[in-house]
Amino acid sequence: MFNRELLKGSTSLVVLQLLAERDMYGYELVKELEKRSDQHLQVKEGTLYPALHKLEKQEYIECYWQEQEKGPARKYYRITDEGVQMLKEKTEEWQQFVQVINKVMGSPEHDPS
Amino acid sequence: MIHLNVKASYLQKLEKELKKHPQKRDILQDYDSHLSELVQEKIEEIKTTDEWERIFAERIGHPKEVAMLWQEELSVTPSKTFYLFLLLNAAFFVGGSILTFVHFQSQYAWVRHTWAALTSIPLLIMAIYLGFWALLGYEIGKSFGARGRSLMKKTFAISVIPNFGLMLLVLFRVVPHEWFDPLLTETFITLCVGAFFLMYPVCYAGYKWGKKKSV
């Protein structure tokens, strides 16, 4: 598992990415994140809801309640058009950052062998 | 049924730690649902109170830590931001008015020096003041993202009233130009009017930049 601090700054981006694929409820988001990262990315689940609330307040996501056949209704989150736009911008920024870091870390001067 | 007691106890502690948070009910409902899902997942493997308490703390966090995250969120609200920038702009005006009045009325050397120093760098002051409007837009964009656009417009429209009023008073010479000697040359007045119309684009650019940093 990675250092949680590494994930902290990317939680919102990851949440937007997952919600861009389909609407999810809080617990499902956590499980999906763990599954997709082979358990490498694990958020402290209590921190997820303030992050979701912030994204909702910023109008990047919105929520709705859905009744279940079994059990109580669940609060689902879906991405908004503004959220899709923000995700696009941040993904581009992130990819550029990763490219630059890979370039630096992969240079012969830094080869530990 | 142990898990129900541990869950109830966790939620009670969280409720206490959330104090008077305005969204307390919704927050507790979110954690209630989340804990129920967690219980469903772990019900076959966890049997004791200690184990339930440990798994809740490990996975969710202690109620105090969770509540702190929610309290932090309250430190920046649209209304606090609105009033902060409104008051800051009003403070510029009150400060400037007091200095102008005192300079016009008094013979104190330090007042004359301060006035002379400030009136010798009008373009720098204008640039700093435009920076204030950029900061207003940036902070709103960063904190409130897409939703901040309407807050930025509202804060700008109301904060700018004193600026607009003063501009009209000066342009129509309701305020005697001698009060601002030697500042009010034709060139300077033209620059001020130009800067006035630049304020919104600068504020909007600040907002766009801040919005990029909101996620």
Interface residues (C-beta under 8 A of the other chain):
Chain A: S12 L13 L16 Y25 G26 Y27 K44 E45 G46 T47 Y49 P50 H53 K54 L55 K57 Q58 E59 Y60 G71 P72 R74 K75 T80 E82 G83 M86 E89 K90
Chain B: Q23 I27 Q29 D30 Y31 S33 H34 S36 E37 L38 R59 I60 G61 E65 V66 L69 W70 E72 E73 F144 G145 A146 R147 G148 K211 K212 S214 V215
